[in-house]
Amino acid sequence: MAARTLSTAPTRITRRECNHTNPFLPTQNTLGLPRLHNSWIGTIAIKLPINFTNVMPFLPKYPPIKATVSFSLPTAKPEPVVSTEKMPKWSSKAIKSFAMGELEARKIKSPTTGTEALLMGISIEGTNFASKFLRANGITLLKVREEIVKLRGKPDLYFFSPEHPPLTEDAQKALDWAIDEKLKSGNDGEIATTHLLLGVWMHEESPGYKVLTALGFNNEKAKELRSLISEPGFVD
């Protein structure tokens, strides 16, 4: 009886090339399977066409990323004191600081966004006047975080914060104070991060106030900031 042998060659995939292809149309590829060699029937080459549209249902699907930008910050006051047209707007840096504060609240696994989170948000944003003033007085983000850990303790690793941790009562009062302070000044311009920082400082029972006090912030520095933001043409 003649000996029967079966040999295989390496698998290769070849793609049809053409000069004018449309990337949005289905792509037709050819899959070359191992060549089968038999002493009785010779060599057989098997090629199977592959349509990538048939593969698409098996690829993982990811939900679209949605991003929303808010141009105002929450307030607890149901009715504004002035008309909407005359209501001062928050600066872009203040809004970004607030968003970063929310994110920091989630990082420390807090169920709420407190004044200490607002303070971290101001420091992380980094380009605003308030953060520069704090750094010039030796109050850095690292020191703020260390004081928060001392005040709150280490976070629970198994607790997950909500996507948007709600504001604490102190944090909401800080925002409202910033709005009122801007309205009382009568100056044009936006509500800056400096207003927000002073709003945190004005509430002595808040965690943010305690962190600032521990790091050397005092009423004299607060008065200095208040005089600066009252000057016409102040820019955050």
ABEGO torsion letter per residue (X at the ends): XBBBBBBBBBBBBBBBBBABBBAABBBBBBBBBBBBBBAAAEBBBBBBBBBAAAAAAABBBBBBBBBBBBABBBBABABBABBAAABBBBBAAAAAAAAAAAAAAAAAGBABBBAAAAAAAAAAAGABAAAAAAAAAGBBAAAAAAAAAAAAEBBBAABBBBABBBBBAAAAAAAAAAAAAAAAAGBBEBBBAAAAAAAAAABAABAAAAAAAAAGBBAAAAAAAAAAAABBGBBX
